[in-house]
Every structure is written in C-alpha cells, then in structure tokens.
Amino acid sequence: MYITFYGAAGGVTGSCSLVEANNKKILVDCGMYQGSDFNEGKNSDPFAFNPKELEAVIVTHAHLDHTGRLPILIKNGFAGKFFATPATIELTELILEDAFSIMTYNNRKFGSPILYEQSDIAGVMQQFKSVDYYEEFSLSEGIKFKFYEAGHIFGSVFVEINSEGKKAVFSGDVGNINVPILRDTDVLPDNIDVLVCESTYGDRIHESAVARQALIEQLVSEAITRGGVLMIPSFSLERTQELLYDLNDLIDRKHELASAPIFLDSPLAIGATRVYRHFTRYYDKEAAKFFKEGDDLFDFPGLTLTETREESRRINQVPNPKIIIAGAGMMNGGRILHHAIRYLSDERNTLLIIGYQAYNTLGRRILNGESPVNVMGEQVPVHCKVEAIGALSAHADQAKLLSWITGGKMLPKKVCLNHGEPHASEALAKLLKENFNLASTVVSEGFRLEV
C-alpha cells in the first residue's frame, strides 16, 4: 500500500490523498484550496494523477476544503463512485451548489474563474453511494473500508482502509470536545499501520466549553450594551448550528439577548439546518433529549432566516443593536463581505471570529490586526472590536489530538501529520515523540509513503 499527499500538506485546505493498493487507486477527499480569494489559482491546476484511473473517492465530510474539487474530477473523466455517509451526501450537494453560486457571482463581478459546471455537480450526486457508520464495505476484491464517528461536523467520519494485510486510518478532521449536538469522536481501532491525522490546532489549546458559554454571553452583552452590530462570519456547517444552540440557551435563560434581533444570513447554513433536522439519529444524547421533548434547536424568538438577497439587504434597515451570522467563515466570500464593508469601520460594532482562518484570508488578516483591509475592491478601515473564540472551532485542539492519537488500546505504528500549517504540525509531532515516543512525519506536497 502506498499513500501520496496531493493537498493539505503544509497547509489546511485542499485535502487530497491518493491510496494505491491491490492495483487500485483510491482518493480520500478532494477539496478546494482556500486563501485570499474564494477559489485560489491552485484549484485550476491539473491534477497530479489521472482521474480516469481512480477506482473510488472516499469523502470524510462535506466541508469545501474536502469536497470542493469533486466536480472537477467528474469534469476530467472520473467514472467511479464517491462514498460518504447519508448526511455528508446531502450536505455536500448544498456546499457545491453554494460554491457554484459564489463562483458565478464572482465571475460576473470580478472575472474570477468558474471551476466547474452545474452538470458536474449533478454528476457528483449521481455517482455518490451512501455508506453508514460501522458498516464494513468491500470496495473491490482485496480492499475494504469502514467509517467511524469523527465528531467534527454532521456526518463526518474518520475512515479505516484495509488492503494487502495493512490498515491505514485517515482522520479527516477530528472534532472538538464537548460539542453541542454531535456525538463524541470514536476511539481509534487497533493494529493501525499508519494513521494520517490532521493537525490544524496542533500547537494550541481551546477554551473550555464552560469558558465558551461565558465568552459568548459576555460578548453578546457587550455588543448589545454598546448599541452596535455583532458580526459573526460563520462556517455554515456545524459552527452555525452550535452557535444557534448556544444563543437559544441564552434566550431560554431570559438573557438580555432576547431584546436584540438575530439574523442568520446564509442560504447554505439555512439549508444545512434542514439536514440536521432530517438526521436526528446522529444527535448526541442531550440534543436527542431536547428534540424528543419538542424543542426545535434552530428556531427561537428573535431569530430571522434571510434566505434571499432582498431579505439580506433588509437587515441594513433594522436599527441596532443586532446580531448578524453570515457566511463565509474565513471571510473569503459570501454575504459577510457586504456586512464587513458596512460595519467594520464603526467602533461600536464587534467582529467575532469562531473558526480557523486560513493564511491570507480576509478573516486571518483582520485577526492579525491589519487595517485597512481590501473588501471586494474597497479599502475598509477596521475600527470595530475584533474577538475570537477557539472553543467554537469544529477542530480538535492539541490536547484532544494527543489524547485521540494515543487513546486506543495500541499506538499506531506510524503517524503522518497533514492538514496543518508547519508550525502547528511540527509542534504536535514534537509532543508525540517526547511524551509517547511516537515518531511522526509532517508530510509535504507530493510526499509518498510506503505502508
């Protein structure tokens, strides 16, 4: 068995790993690179492999940096199957349609490239095959795989692949601890020959769940007291639903938040929330209990869903204070940009970052203190308050990654760290060696491993 890394190697986007086993070629994820623009130039580069030669593509979860180039595989002749959980399949269609909509808009306004056609999305959906958790699936003679709960977003998995007497596990993205709604990450299986593990937050520790709730309450209170706008650029899958869960809880506790209107200004997040309602069997115990008691986790007094552009524009006419949750989470596209142009320069307002900001994205530049910033061709000064909450990230922090990698009955024989910036991956590798005598390789683009 051989594994070659063609994405998310030395960075956190563009996940794509090629597995060669039993004379077959299998891809694990095929995501979009994300940076300063919605789609970077690298997404237009030819694949380093021939899509026509692939037997199958295993999709760990629906995020764009893991699914964004699936239609390009179709465009280049891939005729095999895509495998994912039922929830991931539904969410992936929403993600790809949303990406196509943004690319089409950016093409009209700025001349940016369109990476694929609507027909390519249809091709992806036609070639998807649903596989549920813990269901061992025979991909072809001599190759089997199984999905486990990753606890990252709805429907997310880490995947075990068995072939040629070897066992490889791909983490996809590992979920945070104490995440509302989602089930906990499963323990790793035994006898792993190589674990390919993400390392997004390999160099830092998130706040606790209790601290997260306190921070949200504090920031909401401050924003309302100042009479400004609280802008939250939110990843439409998981972060938005978790945030709604927390805001719902505040309102249930008669918080002053009840006096401020909340707008969910993301068609993708609204669509994703419908998928959450469809797959209640994936809820954790607490969320399942609320659901059975008739509590709609994503609908509460003061919340307005703005699905159309006209509804989105009407938010500007609503007096402050108000809360706007809008995509995209890294501020590299979507409706948050229109709100950023309007509200970043007012010191009464607050920008709350609740997810990882990739290098050179607008969110990362603002978080690093840059001002003014270029937003859709306009130079906008940043005078608003800028805050970040790590505990709302869907990614595991350093402590969770260490406990997950080493928490099974047996340590993996090899560990390869991908999906992380070099400083984060190297910090995690160092701790694995020092604390567990577990050598790990920080992979680079094109690195090929014999298992």
Secondary structure, 3 states (H helix, E strand, C coil): CEEEEEECCCCCCCCEEEEEECCEEEEECCCCCCCCCCCCHHHHCCCCCCHHHCCEEECCCCCHHHHCCHHHHHHCCCCCEEEECHHHHHHHHHHHHHHHHHHHHHHHHHCCCCCCCHHHHHHHHHCEEECCCCCCEEEECCEEEEEEECCCCCCCEEEEEEECCEEEEECCCCECCCCCCECCCCCCCCCCCEEEEECCCCCCCCCCHHHHHHHHHHHHHHHHHHCCEEEEECCCCCHHHHHHHHHHHHHHCCCHHHHCCEEEECHHHHHHHHHHHHCHHHECHHHHHHHHCCCCCCCCCCEEECCCHHHHHHHHHCCCCEEEEECCCCCCCCCHHHHHHHHCCCCCCEEEECCCCCCCCHHHHHHCCCCCEEECCEEECCCCEEEECHHHCCECCHHHHHHHHHCCCCCCCCEEEECCCHHHHHHHHHHHHHHHCCCEEECCCCCEEEC
